[in-house]
Amino acid sequence: MAVCIAVIAKENYPLYIRSTPTENELRFHYMVHTSLDVVDEKISAMGKALVDQRELYLGLLYPTEDYKMFRKLHNSYTDVMCNPFYNPGDRIQSSRAFDNMVTSMMIQVC
């Protein structure tokens, strides 16, 4: 199920992007960045005018049966953030544990 996993900073830029090595890898990166643009447009529209709160709801971003996978990713991300040597806002590159966890999530699915 997971062919691409991305972690996004609160400033709306990717901290980590990993996808399965396929011929569509560039397409997945494009989808992540396009999704960031959609979120950015929703947020900027909120600042310009009084927008109905229902308009800001993007919908369920993952199926509920994938909650365990999301939880596993969130716990690993929390471990990265709690590392005293990690600077918040930097790309996640030096965490082997996080990278191994993402790899294992992608292998389970394929």
ABEGO torsion letter per residue (X at the ends): XBABBBBBBAAGBBABBBBBBBAAAAAAAAAAAAAAAAAAAAAAAAAABBBBAAAABAEBABBAAAAAAAAAAAAAAAAAAABAABBBGBBBAABAAAAAAAAAAAAAAX
